[in-house]
């Protein structure tokens, strides 16, 4: 008997028919793909590493295979900068700017401590469900470390170390009881432990590898910050790294080498400048350069260890790696040794990004500040950028390296120096002991800043224009600085 539309048999047949149709439609429809897990983030920060001191970025004298590979895997920014500093310890405000996304004029006490109203980068990651882990140098007060990280290891509170093979470090303390470490005159007397015969960069890399292998790193996305203390002096490394640069042409003098700086820039006898006497001897400067390169190669090896551990963990393809530095270093250029100037060698820093959604084997001339890393990570990961952040994201440049980022850029050092760069020209103004000095460089044609154009009549108009830009770009708070007293344009 035929099935009637309202009979039980008809209902079963109809159900089977609908089920078959649904199955047929499902097989024809595109398969739903599971969303990729949120990427991990590792920020690796060198100390006193100048822009370009990577073989793949045009410095053939250097031996940096791991950083070369990282550059090939991502985007290398060839015109990245630190904004400067209002203290001789430039690394302190530099790191505070990175961790807060604020300008140097928006910091408390040059970044010695972090204002509680300023949201730290690690806090943003924690708010978004990330494990946060800090390793190495932390130069911005002990209270802010625990605000930034829920875990950590091998922490160097304060500034530099005086022996890379005997380094005083603190254990992570979730209660934040680090008062005894902060600004102690001799941290070796108050630290948790002192390593002997173990290099600082190797210790920090060990701690990073241990975290990558940990259950914490495997269980949820993580943000790990590793702050090295090299290639800052003392430039001590195992002997095999010095041997890499023993050839007569391995550590050439830079073309802009000078025995002495031609005028008082306001910081002529700071700590870094006293590393060598005056006038600077060519042989002594070459020895410093050789040690600087050797220390960079040793650091490169530690970066390689961290990346290799990441690959072995299976998380490399889903990790954003940012490599950069707090500031540059002169090492003989312009007669200077340190980073306390606004020349390209002192404000220029390396910056490499690699990971998901980032272009590969690309160089970008987009100009950016180190402090722009903060909002860039936020935009890249879809985080809300905190209202306390003052800087600009270049996330779109990561996918399109040809895309420009910043136009004019402003730089400052203490009460003595101010600079403005439009990308082609850079004006540096000095106000030292009521003496004013002006420099104008065409940095695209003269990247080593060897020809001062400011005194040439044909550039008088350009000097005036650049001074107007300098004033217009002056960040809020700078107008109160002593630099501007009695300084008329």
TILUMMI-815225 format. One record per atom (N, C-alpha, C): residue in three letters; x, y, z. Coordinates in steps of 0.02 Angstrom, whole numbers, plus 50000, padded with zeros to 5 digits. Example, Ala and Ser with C-alpha at 12.3 -4.5 7.8 and 13.67 -1.06 7.14 Angstrom:
% TILUMMI-815225
ala506604971650390 ala506154977550390 ala506604983550390 ser506424988850354 ser506844994750357 ser506455000250394 
END
This chain:
% TILUMMI-815225
unk500424994150000 unk500005000050000 unk500445006250000 unk500245011049963 unk500665017049958 unk500665020750024 unk501235023950040 unk501285027850101 unk500875034250094 unk500445035650143 unk500055041750143 unk500465047350175 unk500335053350154 unk500745058950178 unk500755059450254 unk500205057650289 unk500185058650362 unk500295052150400 unk500485046850366 unk500585040450400 unk501265040250434 unk501355035950487 unk502015035150519 unk502555033250471 unk502395028950423 unk502905026850375 unk503135032750333 unk502635037050316 unk502815042950276 unk503285047550315 unk503155048050381 unk503585052450422 unk504305049850424 unk504385043250431 unk505055040350432 unk505405041550366 unk505025040350312 unk505325041350246 unk505535048550235 unk505095053150259 unk505265060150251 unk505885062050292 unk505935059350352 unk506525060650394 unk507155058150362 unk507105051950334 unk507695049250301 unk507885053350241 unk507375055650204 unk507515059650145 unk507855066250163 unk507595069550217 unk507885075850239 unk508595074850264 unk508705069350299 unk509375067950326 unk509865066850269 unk509635063150217 unk510085061950161 unk510245068450124 unk509715072650117 unk509825079050084 unk510305083450123 unk510215083450190 unk510665087550232 unk511375085050226 unk511455078350226 unk512125075550220 unk512435077250154 unk512005077050101 unk512265078750035 unk512485086050031 unk512065090550062 unk512245097650063 unk512875098850103 unk512935095250160 unk513525096150202 unk514165094050166 unk514115088650127 unk514715086350091 unk514895091150036 unk514375094750010 unk514515099449956 unk514765106149982 unk514565107850046 unk514755114350074 unk515495114450093 unk515805120350095 unk516505120750117 unk516585118350188 unk517125114950201 unk517255112450268 unk517435118250315 unk517145118350375 unk517315123450424 unk518015122050451 unk518445127050453 unk519115126150480 unk519155128850551 unk519505125350592 unk519585127450662 unk520045133450664 unk519845138450703 unk520245144550709 unk520935142850736 unk521445145950706 unk522125144750730 unk522205147450800 unk522605144250842 unk522705146850909 unk523045153650907 unk522915157650957 unk523225164350959 unk523975163650961 unk524335167950925 unk525065167250922 unk525395169050988 unk525945165651002 unk526385167651057 unk526775173851034 unk527075177251081 unk527505183051066 unk528135182551107 unk528705183151074 unk529355183551109 unk529695190051088 unk529865194151136 unk530235200351123 unk530945199251150 unk531435199751106 unk532145199051124 unk532465205951118 unk532745208451173 unk533015215251172 unk533765215051189 unk534165217451141 unk534885218051153 unk535035224651188 unk535635225251215 unk535835231151254 unk536415234651218 unk536315240751193 unk536835244551158 unk537005241751090 unk536525239051054 unk536665236150988 unk536455241050934 unk536925243250895 unk536815248450845 unk536445245650784 unk536065249950751 unk535715247950690 unk536215245450638 unk536015240350602 unk536435237850547 unk536975232850567 unk537065231650632 unk537605227050652 unk537385219750647 unk537125218150589 unk536905211450570 unk537135210350499 unk537445204750488 unk537755203450422 unk537255204250365 unk536665201450373 unk536165201450320 unk535905208450304 unk536035213150349 unk535785219950340 unk536335224750317 unk536825221850283 unk537335226050251 unk537965227050290 unk538115222550336 unk538725223150376 unk539125216650368 unk539485215750312 unk539805209350297 unk540355207350345 unk540605212050386 unk541125210150433 unk540865205950491 unk540225206550505 unk539935203150562 unk539735195950546 unk539745191750598 unk539555184750591 unk538935183750635 unk538345183750603 unk537705183450639 unk537225178750603 unk537375172350598 unk536955167850558 unk536235167250582 unk536135167650647 unk535455166750673 unk535015172950662 unk535305178750671 unk534935184850656 unk534835185650581 unk535315183350541 unk535235183250468 unk534625179050450 unk534565173250480 unk534005168750466 unk533345171750489 unk533365175150545 unk532755178350570 unk532535183850522 unk533015187750497 unk532845192950449 unk532545190050385 unk532815184350364 unk532555181050304 unk531845178450316 unk531695176750379 unk531035174050395 unk530505179450405 unk530715185850407 unk530235191050422 unk530405197650389 unk530255203050425 unk530365209850401 unk530895213250444 unk531415215950413 unk531925219750448 unk531805227150435 unk531715230850489 unk531615238150483 unk532305241450487 unk532495244650432 unk533165247450427 unk533215254550453 unk532645257550472 unk532645264350497 unk532225264750561 unk532405260450609 unk532075260450674 unk532515264350723 unk532185267750772 unk532545272250816 unk532305271950888 unk532755273650933 unk532575275451001 unk532505283051002 unk532025285651038 unk531905292851038 unk532445296951073 unk532845293551115 unk533375297051152 unk533295295851226 unk533485300751266 unk533425300051338 unk533595306551374 unk533295307451432 unk533435313351472 unk533915311851529 unk534285306451521 unk534795304351569 unk535355300951530 unk535965300951559 unk536515297551527 unk536395290151520 unk536015287251566 unk535825280151562 unk535235279451513 unk535375280151449 unk534855280451398 unk534415274251399 unk534705268551419 unk534325262351417 unk533725262451464 unk533755266451517 unk533195266551565 unk532565269551534 unk532585275751507 unk531975278151474 unk531795274251412 unk532285271551376 unk532145267651316 unk531695261751332 unk531875258051384 unk531495252151403 unk530805254051432 unk530785259751468 unk530145262151493 unk529685264151436 unk529965267251384 unk529565269051325 unk529295262851291 unk529715257651284 unk529495251451253 unk528925248251292 unk528975248151358 unk528495244551399 unk527865248551414 unk527865255051400 unk527265259151412 unk526975261951348 unk527355262051294 unk527125265151232 unk527055272651239 unk527485275651281 unk527455282851293 unk528115286051272 unk528095292651258 unk528705296251243 unk529115297351306 unk529745299351298 unk530155300551357 unk529885306251400 unk529515310851369 unk529245316451407 unk528595314551443 unk528355308551430 unk527755306051463 unk527905300951517 unk528545300351536 unk528755295651588 unk528845299151655 unk528845295251708 unk529005297851774 unk529745296651788 unk530105301951809 unk530795301151829 unk531235297751779 unk531165299551715 unk531565296551661 unk531455289151653 unk530915286551682 unk530775279451676 unk531065275351732 unk531325278651783 unk531605274951840 unk531065270751874 unk530455273351875 unk529875269551896 unk529325270651844 unk528815266351846 unk528265266951799 unk527635269151837 unk527335274551813 unk526715277051843 unk526175271651842 unk525815270951898 unk525305265851903 unk524725267051855 unk524665273151830 unk524135274651782 unk524325272751711 unk524955270851701 unk525195269051635 unk525195261451628 unk524785258851584 unk524705251651576 unk525325248751542 unk525635243951573 unk526225240651545 unk526035235451492 unk526495234351446 unk526365229651392 unk526175222751418 unk526535220351468 unk526385213851496 unk525685213451526 unk525455219051554 unk524785219151582 unk524255218151528 unk524365220851470 unk523895220051414 unk523855212651394 unk524435209351390 unk524435202251372 unk524075198151426 unk524215199651489 unk523885195851543 unk523125196851541 unk522915202951528 unk522195204351525 unk521865200451469 unk522245198751417 unk521975195051360 unk522125187551365 unk522285185151424 unk522325178051436 unk522995174851422 unk523515178751413 unk524185176151399 unk524575174751463 unk524985169551461 unk525495168651513 unk526045173851500 unk526285177151550 unk526795182351542 unk527415180551582 unk527995181351551 unk528615178851581 unk529185183651564 unk529535186151615 unk530085190851606 unk530755187951627 unk531265189351586 unk531945186651598 unk532445192251584 unk532955192751626 unk533515197251612 unk533455204151642 unk533715209051607 unk533785215851633 unk533115219351639 unk532985222351697 unk532395226351709 unk532625232751744 unk532595238251708 unk532905244551729 unk532395249751751 unk531785247651768 unk531255252451778 unk530875251451843 unk531235249651895 unk530925248851961 unk530655241951971 unk530705239552032 unk530495232652046 unk529735231852048 unk529375236952069 unk528645236252075 unk528325234952007 unk528595237951955 unk528295237151889 unk528435230251859 unk528935226751883 unk529085220151855 unk528495215451867 unk528245215351929 unk527685210751943 unk527035213051911 unk526975219351897 unk526395221651858 unk526425218951787 unk527035218051763 unk527135215951693 unk527095208451684 unk527335204551732 unk527425197451722 unk527145193351780 unk526825187751763 unk526575183051813 unk527095177751828 unk527645177851793 unk528185173151805 unk528825175951776 unk529385172851793 unk530015175251768 unk530605171451797 unk531205173351777 unk531805170051802 unk532405174251787 unk532925173651826 unk533585176651813 unk533515184151799 unk533275187851848 unk533115194851838 unk533695199251863 unk533915203851821 unk534415208651840 unk534065215351850 unk533975217351912 unk533665223751926 unk534195229251924 unk534005234851895 unk534465240451890 unk534775240851821 unk535365243751817 unk535675245051752 unk536145239651727 unk536775241351720 unk537245236851690 unk537545232051741 unk537875226851715 unk538265222551758 unk539005224251748 unk539415222651797 unk540125224451793 unk540565218551775 unk540255212651767 unk540615206751747 unk540115201951716 unk540165200651651 unk539675196351618 unk539705189151643 unk540255187251676 unk540335180451701 unk540205179951776 unk540015185451807 unk539855185351878 unk539285190251889 unk538685187951875 unk538115192451871 unk537615191151928 unk537425196451964 unk536955195652020 unk536235195751996 unk535875190452010 unk535195189751984 unk534695188252039 unk534075190152027 unk533535188752074 unk533095183252048 unk532835179152094 unk532315174352077 unk531645178152070 unk531185175252032 unk530525178252028 unk530165177452095 unk529845182752117 unk529475182652180 unk528785185452166 unk528275181152169 unk527605183352151 unk527325188552199 unk527615189052258 unk527385194252305 unk527685201052288 unk528185201152246 unk528485207452225 unk528935210552277 unk529215206652322 unk529655209352375 unk530365209952349 unk530465214952307 unk531125215852276 unk531485222052301 unk531235225052354 unk531505231552375 unk532255231452385 unk532515225852409 unk533235225652424 unk533665226052361 unk533375224552303 unk533765224652241 unk533775231552209 unk533265235552222 unk533175241552182 unk533695246852200 unk534125248352149 unk534615253652155 unk535115252552212 unk535225246252231 unk535735244752281 unk536425246552253 unk536845249352294 unk537505251452271 unk537915245452247 unk537855239952282 unk538205233852261 unk537705228152263 unk537415226652204 unk536885221652202 unk537145214652218 unk537805213752213 unk538075207152229 unk537975205352302 unk537895210552344 unk537815209352416 unk537095207752435 unk536625209052390 unk535925208252409 unk535535203652362 unk535845201252309 unk535485197252261 unk535345190252287 unk534905186652253 unk534755179752272 unk535335175052258 unk535665176252201 unk536225171852183 unk536675175252133 unk537305173252135 unk537795175852088 unk538075169952048 unk538045170551982 unk538335165351940 unk539085166851932 unk539475161751933 unk540185162351920 unk540365157951860 unk540775160651816 unk541015157051757 unk540435154851711 unk539905158751710 unk539345157551665 unk539135164251636 unk539135164851570 unk539005171251539 unk538265173251545 unk538155179751555 unk537475182251565 unk537005180351508 unk537235181251446 unk536805179751388 unk536615172351386 unk537065168051407 unk536925160851409 unk536425159251464 unk536485162651520 unk536015161651576 unk535315163651554 unk535255169451522 unk534595171751501 unk534305167151447 unk534725164751401 unk534485160151350 unk534265153551381 unk534635151151431 unk534445144951466 unk533745145751496 unk533635151551528 unk532985152751560 unk532425153051509 unk532575156051450 unk532075156451397 unk531905149551370 unk532425145351360 unk532315138551336 unk531905134551386 unk532065135351450 unk531695131751502 unk530955133651501 unk530815140151491 unk530115142151490 unk529755139351428 unk530085139451371 unk529775136751310 unk529595129351320 unk529995125751357 unk529875118651370 unk529355117451425 unk529155122651460 unk528735121851519 unk528005120451501 unk527635117651550 unk526925116551541 unk526545123151533 unk526785128351566 unk526465134851561 unk526465137351488 unk527025136551454 unk527075138751384 unk526675134251338 unk526585127951357 unk526225123351314 unk525465123751323 unk525245126351381 unk524535126151397 unk524125131951371 unk524445137651357 unk524085143451332 unk524575148151298 unk524325152951259 unk524795157451225 unk525195161451276 unk525815163051256 unk526255166451304 unk526585172551274 unk526765177151318 unk527175182951302 unk527805182451343 unk528375181651310 unk529015181051346 unk529465186851324 unk529745190251374 unk530205195851363 unk530885193851389 unk531385194051344 unk532075192251363 unk532515198151349 unk532775201251403 unk533185207351396 unk533915205651413 unk534335205551362 unk535035203951371 unk535425210051398 unk536015208851423 unk536455214251446 unk537045215251399 unk537015212351341 unk537545213151290 unk537225215351224 unk537625218551181 unk538355219551181 unk538615225451222 unk538225227851271 unk538475232851318 unk539125230451351 unk539565235251365 unk540165233251402 unk539985231251473 unk540395227251507 unk541035224551484 unk540925219151430 unk541285220051374 unk541185215551317 unk541605209351326 unk541365205051370 unk541705198851387 unk541325192951358 unk541655188751320 unk541355182851290 unk541865177251289 unk541655171051278 unk542145165551270 unk542635167151214 unk543235164651221 unk543795166451176 unk543645165051103 unk543255159851089 unk543155158151018 unk542795163650980 unk542425167951015 unk542075173350981 unk542545179050965 unk543035180351008 unk543555185250990 unk543945182950929 unk544085176350927 unk544485173650873 unk544155174550805 unk543495175250804 unk543145176350740 unk543355182950707 unk543625187550747 unk543775194250721 unk544515196050729 unk544935191050727 unk545655192250734 unk545995194250669 unk545655193750613 unk545955195650550 unk546065203150546 unk546545205350507 unk546735212350505 unk546175216850478 unk545715214050439 unk545175217950411 unk544505216650446 unk544515212850501 unk543895210850533 unk543565216450572 unk543935221350595 unk543655226750635 unk543935233350610 unk543695235450552 unk543955241550521 unk543705247750558 unk544105252950554 unk543885259350582 unk543325262050538 unk542805264950568 unk542275267950528 unk542535274150492 unk542235275750436 unk542455281550397 unk542365288050436 unk541895288150482 unk541775294250521 unk542145294150588 unk542665289950593 unk543085289950653 unk543405296750661 unk543425299250723 unk543785305250741 unk544145304050807 unk544745307050815 unk545095306350880 unk544715309750937 unk544355315150920 unk543955318650971 unk543345321750937 unk542815322550976 unk542235326050949 unk542405333350940 unk542175336550886 unk542415343350870 unk542165348850916 unk541675347550958 unk541435352651005 unk541095349251064 unk540955353151116 unk540645350551177 unk539905349251164 unk539695342851168 unk538995341151156 unk538595340651221 unk538915342351277 unk538575342251341 unk538705336051382 unk538985330851351 unk539095324551387 unk539775321551368 unk540275325751367 unk540925323651341 unk541315319051387 unk541165319151452 unk541555315151499 unk541115310451540 unk540555308251510 unk540125303351544 unk540465296651549 unk540155291951583 unk540455285351596 unk540685281951532 unk540245281851482 unk540425278351420 unk541015281551386 unk541055288151389 unk541605291751355 unk542275290551390 unk542265288751453 unk542895287651490 unk543175280651479 unk542845276651437 unk543115270051423 unk543775270351387 unk543885275751349 unk544525276951316 unk544735284151329 unk545395285251328 unk545645292051338 unk545585296351276 unk545795302551281 unk545785307251224 unk546495309351207 unk546665310251145 unk546255308551087 unk546185300951079 unk545675298851044 unk545565291651035 unk546105288950988 unk546415283551009 unk546915280350966 unk546595275350918 unk546835275050858 unk546545270550808 unk546585263250830 unk547155261350857 unk547225254350878 unk546745252650935 unk546675257250982 unk546225256151039 unk545505255651017 unk545305259950970 unk544615259750946 unk544485253350907 unk544975251150867 unk544885244850831 unk544805239050879 unk545165239250934 unk545095233850984 unk544395233951014 unk544125239951026 unk543445240451053 unk542935237851002 unk543045239450939 unk542585237050887 unk542605229450881 unk543215226750885 unk543285219450881 unk542905216150938 unk542965218850999 unk542605215951056 unk541855216851049 unk541645222451021 unk540935223851010 unk540645218650962 unk540995217450907 unk540755212550859 unk540745205550888 unk541265203850926 unk541285197150957 unk540695196151004 unk540515201351041 unk539965200851088 unk539305200151051 unk539235203550994 unk538635202850953 unk538575195650926 unk539135192850905 unk539115185950879 unk538925180950934 unk539165182150994 unk538975177851051 unk538225178651066 unk537975184751064 unk537265185851074 unk536855182351020 unk537095182850958 unk536755179550903 unk536685172050916 unk537205168950944 unk537175161750958 unk536635160151009 unk536535164651058 unk536015163451109 unk535325164351079 unk535245169251035 unk534605169951000 unk534455163650961 unk534965160750930 unk534865154550893 unk534635148850937 unk534895148450997 unk534685143251044 unk533945143951062 unk533725150051072 unk533025151251090 unk532575149351032 unk532755151250972 unk532345149650914 unk532325142150901 unk532895138850910 unk532925131550901 unk532465128050950 unk532465130351013 unk532015127351064 unk531285128451045 unk531145134251017 unk530455135750995 unk530255130950939 unk530705129650892 unk530555125150837 unk530445118050863 unk530865115850909 unk530795109050937 unk530135108250975 unk529885113751003 unk529265113451041 unk528655113050996 unk528755114350930 unk528205114250883 unk527815120850881 unk528075126050914 unk527705132350918 unk528005137950875 unk528525136450840 unk528865141750801 unk528405144950750 unk528025141050713 unk527595143750660 unk527045148150688 unk526895147350752 unk526355151350781 unk526615156250833 unk527225158750822 unk527525163450869 unk527785169650833 unk527595175350857 unk527865181750832 unk528515183050871 unk529055183950835 unk529705185550867 unk529885192650848 unk530045196750898 unk530275203550888 unk530985204050917 unk531455205750875 unk532145206850898 unk532305214250889 unk532555217450943 unk532745224450937 unk533265226050991 unk533385232451003 unk533865234651053 unk533625241151084 unk533905242751142 unk533685248751177 unk533965255251146 unk534555254851118 unk534875260751087 unk535485258451048 unk535795263051012 unk536405261450975 unk537025263051016 unk537595264050980 unk538225265251014 unk538725267850963 unk539145272550984 unk539615275750938 unk540225271350924 unk540565268950976 unk541175264950971 unk541665268050921 unk541835274450932 unk542345277750892 unk542085282550840 unk541455282050822 unk541185286650772 unk541115293650801 unk541305298650761 unk541285305750782 unk541695307050845 unk542175302750859 unk542595303750919 unk542245301750983 unk541675298350979 unk541285296451038 unk541315288951049 unk541165286851110 unk541155279751127 unk540445277351144 unk540035281751173 unk539395279651200 unk538805280951155 unk538215281151188 unk537585281951152 unk537255288651168 unk537615293051203 unk537325299251227 unk537385304851176 unk537095303651117 unk537085308651064 unk536495307151020 unk536365311650971 unk535805310650925 unk536035309150855 unk536665306850848 unk536895304350784 unk536545297650769 unk536525295850705 unk536195289650684 unk536475283650721 unk537125283450733 unk537425277650765 unk537185276650836 unk536925281850867 unk536715281250937 unk535965280550946 unk535575283450901 unk534845282650907 unk534575277050863 unk534965274950813 unk534745269550768 unk534805262750801 unk534305258550792 unk534285251850823 unk534085246650771 unk534285240350782 unk534025234950739 unk533305233350757 unk532915231150710 unk532245228750726 unk532035223750673 unk531885217650696 unk531655212250652 unk531015209350681 unk530515208350638 unk529895204950657 unk529815198750613 unk529625193250644 unk529495187150606 unk528915183350639 unk528515179950598 unk527965176150626 unk527355176250582 unk526805173450605 unk526195173050565 unk525925179950546 unk525745180650482 unk525465186850457 unk525975192250443 unk526615190450445 unk527155195250434 unk527515193250369 unk527655198150327 unk528005196750265 unk528675193350278 unk528925189750229 unk529545186150236 unk530095189050192 unk530705188450217 unk531305190450179 unk531225197450148 unk531015202150191 unk530885208850168 unk531245213950211 unk531425219450181 unk531695225150217 unk531215230950210 unk531115234550263 unk530675240350262 unk531055246550282 unk530965251850243 unk531255258350261 unk530765262650299 unk530195259650319 unk529715263350360 unk530045265450425 unk530005271750442 unk530345274250502 unk529885273350562 unk530175270750616 unk529785269350675 unk530215270250737 unk529885270950794 unk530215271150859 unk530155264250891 unk530615262850937 unk530565256750977 unk529905256551015 unk529675262251040 unk529065262551080 unk528445260951038 unk528495261150971 unk527935259350928 unk527795251850929 unk528255247950956 unk528155240650961 unk527525239051001 unk527405242751055 unk526835241551099 unk526175241751062 unk525985247551032 unk525335247650997 unk525315243150936 unk525895241750906 unk525905237350848 unk525715230250868 unk525985227850924 unk525795221250949 unk525045221050966 unk524805226350997 unk524095226651015 unk523655226150952 unk523805230050901 unk523405229850841 unk523465223150805 unk524065220650803 unk524185214250769 unk523785208550801 unk523715208750867 unk523385203350903 unk522655204850918 unk522425210750899 unk521725212450911 unk521585214850982 unk522095217051018 unk521995219751086 unk521785227051082 unk521395229251130 unk521245236351137 unk521865239951161 unk522055245251127 unk522645249151147 unk522445253551205 unk522795253051263 unk522615257051321 unk522665264551307 unk522265268351342 unk522245275651332 unk522895278951353 unk523305275651394 unk523935278651416 unk524475278451363 unk524365274551309 unk524865273951256 unk524865280251213 unk525455282851197 unk525525289051160 unk525815288051090 unk525985281851071 unk526345280751009 unk525905277350956 unk526185275850898 unk525805273850840 unk525985266750816 unk525485262950798 unk525585256150772 unk525815256250700 unk526265251550684 unk526445250450613 unk526265243350592 unk525715240750620 unk525515233850605 unk525405232650531 unk525125237550496 unk524985236550425 unk525635235950384 unk526175238850409 unk526815238350374 unk527105231350379 unk526905227550430 unk527165220750438 unk526935216350380 unk526335217550354 unk526085213750297 unk526295216950231 unk526405223450231 unk526615227050171 unk527215231350188 unk527825228650184 unk528425232250206 unk528555238750168 unk528245239650110 unk528345245850072 unk527925251650101 unk527475250050145 unk527035255150173 unk527425259450223 unk527365265950216 unk527715270650261 unk527365270650329 unk527725273050379 unk527435273450446 unk527455280650470 unk528025282850496 unk528075289650522 unk528365294450471 unk528175300750477 unk528465306050436 unk529055309050473 unk528975314950500 unk529505317950539 unk529595314550606 unk530215314450631 unk530365311350695 unk530765316050739 unk530625315850803 unk530915320450852 unk531345316450900 unk531935319350917 unk532395315950962 unk532665320951013 unk532865318351071 unk533125322851124 unk533625319051167 unk534125322751190 unk534585320051241 unk534715325351294 unk534525323651354 unk534595327951413 unk534365335051397 unk534675339951429 unk534505346951417 unk534955349951364 unk535355345851330 unk535875348451285 unk535715347851211 unk535335342751191 unk535275341351119 unk534545339951100 unk534355342551041 unk533705341151011 unk533815340050936 unk533405335850906 unk533475334450835 unk532805333150803 unk532775334550739 unk532185333050699 unk532415330250632 unk532095324850610 unk532265321750547 unk531635321050505 unk531685323050442 unk531125322150396 unk531215315950351 unk531735312150365 unk531885306250326 unk532455307250277 unk532505313250251 unk533055314850206 unk533585319150241 unk533355324150277 unk533805328550315 unk533695327750390 unk534225329050427 unk534165329150500 unk534505335350528 unk534145338950570 unk534415344750605 unk534555342850677 unk535165344350701 unk535325343350772 unk535515350250800 unk535195352150855 unk535345358350889 unk535635356850958 unk536155360450976 unk536485359551040 unk536445366151080 unk536325365551144 unk536345371351189 unk536755369251250 unk537395370951249 unk537855368751301 unk538225374851329 unk538135376151393 unk538465381751426 unk538345388251388 unk537715389151368 unk537505395151332 unk537835395851263 unk538115390451239 unk538405390451172 unk537965386151126 unk537775388951070 unk537335385451024 unk537725382950964 unk537605376650947 unk537915373650888 unk537365370350847 unk537405371050782 unk536905368250737 unk537235363650686 unk536925357850675 unk537145353250624 unk536555351550578 unk536685351050514 unk536185348750466 unk536515343550421 unk536225337650419 unk536495332250379 unk535965329850329 unk536185328250269 unk535745324850221 unk535875317450230 unk535485314350275 unk535655307650298 unk535545302250245 unk535145303650193 unk535075298650140 unk535705298250098 unk536025303950086 unk536645304050047 unk537265303450091 unk537195305150155 unk537755305350201 unk537555301850266 unk537435295250264 unk537175291750323 unk537655291750382 unk538305292850369 unk538795293050424 unk538865300150452 unk538485304750426 unk538445311650452 unk539145314850458 unk539465315150400 unk540145317750398 unk540195324950373 unk539675327350338 unk539685334150311 unk539125338350341 unk539315343050383 unk538835347650413 unk538655353150362 unk538035353350342 unk537805358150291 unk537555364650321 unk537515364950388 unk537185370650420 unk537525377250406 unk538185377350396 unk538545383550385 unk538575385850313 unk538285381950268 unk538315383750197 unk537725388350179 unk537865394050147 unk537335398850132 unk536745395950094 unk536885391250049 unk536355388450008 unk535865384050048 unk536045382350109 unk535615378350152 unk535285382350208 unk535355388850206 unk535065393050258 unk534305392150261 unk533985391850204 unk533265390850202 unk533055384150230 unk533455379050215 unk533305372350241 unk533375372150316 unk533895375450342 unk533975375750415 unk533365378950448 unk533135384550418 unk532545387950446 unk531935383450444 unk531835379950389 unk531255375450384 unk531295369850436 unk531885367050443 unk531965361550491 unk531875363950563 unk532085370050577 unk531965372850644 unk531225373750657 unk530865375850606 unk530135376450614 unk529825369650628 unk530055364550592 unk529805357750604 unk529985355350675 unk530585356850697 unk530805354950764 unk530335357750817 unk530175364050812 unk529715367250860 unk529015364250855 unk528775363150795 unk528105360550786 unk528035353450812 unk528585349650810 unk528565342550831 unk528705341650905 unk528865346950939 unk529065346451009 unk528515343351051 unk528645337651084 unk528125334351124 unk527945338351185 unk527335337551209 unk527115340851270 unk527575338951328 unk527785343851365 unk528235342751421 unk528935345051406 unk529135344851342 unk529815346851325 unk529915354351331 unk529375358151321 unk529445365451323 unk529685367951391 unk529635363751442 unk529845365651510 unk530585364251522 unk530915360851476 unk531595358751487 unk532085364651479 unk532655364151514 unk533155369451514 unk533445370651444 unk533405365651400 unk533675366551333 unk533415372851300 unk532795374551312 unk532465379951275 unk532565386851307 unk532875386951365 unk532975393351398 unk533475397651358 unk533255403651341 unk533695408251303 unk533855405651234 unk533415401351206 unk533555398251142 unk533045400851091 unk533235406051055 unk532785409151007 unk532955406950936 unk532435405850897 unk532535403950826 unk532445410150783 
END
